[in-house]
Amino acid sequence: MNKIVLGGLPIVHTTRGAFARQMIADCLNRVGGPAKVSFSCNGYVVAKANIDQAYARLLAEADYIDADGMPLVFASKVKYATPLPERIATTDFFHDAAEQAASHGVSFFLLGGTPDVNEAVATAIRARHPALCLAGRHHGYFKPADEAGIFAQITASGADVVWVGMGTPRQEALALRIRDSLIGPGWIKTCGGLFDHIIEAHPRAPDWMQSRGLEWLYRMYREPRRLGWRYIWSSPLAAYFLHARSAPDKGIV
């Protein structure tokens, strides 16, 4: 899959639909070996990766990093003759992937959220995608000592794709440990707050704000205590690094 460097990171140059088909192909065509690991990137990820070497090393382990943020799409239009065709918003991508998975017999495992959210999101997904096989699920509130049991549960489920919905960088680190510990899954996809969005616990920004790259402003308005400072420090840095490190020779991982 083709990639371009944006903000120092190798971003897949593809559409949502094609990326979903890539997921299915990787799952159906795998012959042993570790799973493919897919992370998502927005302005916050760009900023953090450029100032936090430990986080950058996690991102360097990914097979795919997709553009889940309009600032990356805007930067690609300025920096490249062939820009990114669209944003791959994880909440939308999940449903593209679920439709493809249901058609090809590819199964999902949901890892993350509170116990109540994890149960509710499984119910919501079954209602929207009745043909999709949900092989298993587990909430995200567990201790390190519980990991081995959860990994065994994933293996026993036979799941093809593991969706890991937690905060950054915990979800990336966990995704890599799953990859290094298990043979069964074909894909491991980090998904942040996807589960809360699916059950509409955290409403998404209006479409006009999403298309203009203002979803961060809506989220900051909705959750100022949790997200205010994050966006205040990361947004200027993201803008700088998207300008300064968006070229084939500017990769940091």
N, C-alpha and C positions, 0 to 999 in steps of 0.2 A: 504494500500500500504506500502510495506517495506521501511524502511529508514535507512541510516547510517549517523554517525556524521563525518563531514569533516570541519575542521576549526572552530569547535564549533557549526556548524549549522546542523540541521536534513535534509539530502538530500535524495530525493526519489531514490530508487534503481530500475530503470526501463529503458526501451527503449523508443525511441521517439514514435514508433507505439503504444506501450502499454499505454503510457501516453495520447496519443490522444484518445484511446479507453476509458480510464478512464474519460476523460473530457466528452465524449458523454454519458457514463453510468451515471455520476453524474447529467447531465442535464435531461436525460430521466427518471431517477428513483427518482428525488427529489419530496418530498411531503411537500410543503411549506418550511418555515424556511429560514435561510440566505444562500446566495450563497457560494460555495467553492471559496477560494482565493488562487491563485497560483502565486508565485514570482519566479524569476530566480536568480541564483547565479554564480558569477565569482570571480576572484581574488580580484577585487576592493570591491565587496560586503563583502567578507570574512574579508578583512582588516578593512573596515569601521565598520562592525558589532562588531568587537572585541575592538574597541577604542571609539565607540559612543553608549552609553547605550540607548539613545532615538531611534536610528535607530534599534538597536537590539530588542527593544520592539515592533517595527513595524513588524519585521520579525517573531517574536514569535507568531503573530496573524495569520500567514499563515497556510492554510491546507496543502499546498504542496510547497516545494522549490526544483527546479530542477537544475541540474548542467549544466549551460550554459558557460562552461569554461573548457578547457583541463587540466589546473593545478589541478582541482578537480578530474578528471579522473586519472591523474598520481598519485596523492596522495592516491587515493583509491587502486591502484595497489600495493603500498608500504605498506599500513596500514591494508588492509583487505584481507582475503583469497578469498573472493568472491567480486571482485571490481565492480565498476560501469560498465555496459556493453558498454556504449557509452556516448558521450556528447549530451545533448539535446539543440542544438542551436535553439534559438527562431525563427530565420528566416526560418529554415527548418521545425521546429515543426509546425509553422503556416500552412504551406501547407499540412502537414500530417493531421492536425486538420480540415482544410477546406475540404479536400476530405472526411473524415469521417463524417463531419457535413452535407455535401451535400447529402450523402447517407442516412442519418437518419433524415433529416428535421430539423436539429439544426441550429439556426440563429445566426448571429454575429452583434455586434455593434462596430464601430470603434471610439475610443475617443483619440484624440491627433494629433500632427502635426500642421503646419500652415494651414490656410484655404485652400490654394492652394494644399499643400501636402495631406491634408485629402481628398480633392476631387479627386486628381490624384490617390491616392492609392485605392480608391473605384473603379475607372475605371479599374485600373490594375488587381484588384482581380476579378472583374466581367469577364474580358477577360480570365483570367487563370482558373477560377472556375465558369463557367456560371450557374451551377446548385445550387450553394451556395446562400442561402438567406441572403443578407445584409439588416438587419432590419432597420438600421439607422446609423448615423455617426454625429460627431461634432468635430470641431478642438479643440486644446488644449490651445488656447490663450483666456482665459476667466478669469473674476474676481470672487472672492469668492461669491459675491452677485449673480452671475449667476448660481451657482451650483444647486439650487433648480429647476430652469427651465430645466437644462440639465438632472437632475435626472428624472424629469417628462417626458422628451422626451424618455429616456431609457425605462421607464416603459410603456409608450404608444406604443413603438416600438414592445414590446413583445420579445425582444432579449433574447436568451438563454445564450450567452457568450459575455461579454464585454471585449474588448481588450483596455488596457490603456497604451498608448505610450507616456511617458514623461520622464523627468530626475528623477534620484534618489536623495532624498527620496520622492519627490512630488508624483510620481505615486503610490508608496506603500501606502502613507497616503490617497490618493484619493480613491484607490481601497477599503480600509477598510471603508471609509465613504460611498461608494456606497453599500457595503455589509450591513452596519448597517442601511441604509436608505431605501433599496428596498427589495422587496420579489421576484420579477419576475425572474431575471437571475439565472442560475444554476452555472455559473462559472464567475469569474473575473480574467483575466490574464494580469499581467503587461508585457510590451513588449519593453520598452526602445526605441531604434532607429529603430524598425522593419519597420515602415512605410517608412522611408527614404531608407532602404535597398530594400524594395519591388519595389519602383519606380527607384531604382539605382541612387539615389542622392548621396549616400555614398556607393561606391563599397565595396564588401567584400574582405577580404584577399584571396590570392590564396589558393587552397586546401592544398598544401604542408605546408604552414605556419599555417593554421588552425589545421591540424593534429599533428603538433609539438608544439602546444600551443603558437604560435608566433603571433596570430592575434592582440594582444595588441601592438606589435611593428609596425605592418603595420598601425594600426589606429593612433598611435602616429606620425608616419611619415607623414600620410595624414593630420592630424589636430594637429600640435605641440602646437599651442597656447591654444587650448581648452583642450587637453588631456595630453600634455607633463608632467606637474607637477603632475597630478593625477596618472599616471603610475610610475613616479619616486618615489613617497612616498609610493604608495600602493603595488607595486610588492614585495619589500623585506618583508613587513609586512605580505602579503598574504602567501609567502613562509614559513615564521616562524610559523604562526598560523596553516597552513595546516600540518606542521610537529608536532607541539606541541599539537594541539587540534583536532586530528582526531582519536578518539576512542570512544566506546560507553559511557564512563563515563566523556567525556570532553565537553559535550554540554553547551552552554552559553545561550540558549533560550529554 
